[in-house]
Amino acid sequence: MKFLLVALVFVTVSLGAGVWGYMRFAGQPFPDAFLNASMILGGMGPVADLTTNEVKYFAAFYALYSGIALLTTVAMLLAPLVHRMLHALHVEDEEGGGD
């Protein structure tokens, strides 16, 4: 549950940064900025046309960040499951020894 909460906070902060960037650099109202940031964070790409170089650079860096953020979030969510699976599949050494 702790990993889910951390992932949720991470995604919320990432989405907030994207919304802020689109509002700041593209001058978009909140609903449009939220839509564009959500689409990029989800890996779909921007919805609106990017008209200035400033917003194009922001969108490019936000897209690169979002790809890494998506992988990080998936890793945070899967880590406890993989950890438990590895413990379940662990077989102790029957000889009780070493080499």
Secondary structure, 3 states (H helix, E strand, C coil): CHHHHHHHHHHHHHHHHHHHHHHHHCCCCHHHHHHHHHHHHCCCCCCCCCCCHHHHHHHHHHHHHHHHHHHHHHHHHHHHHHHHHHHHHCCCCCCCCCC
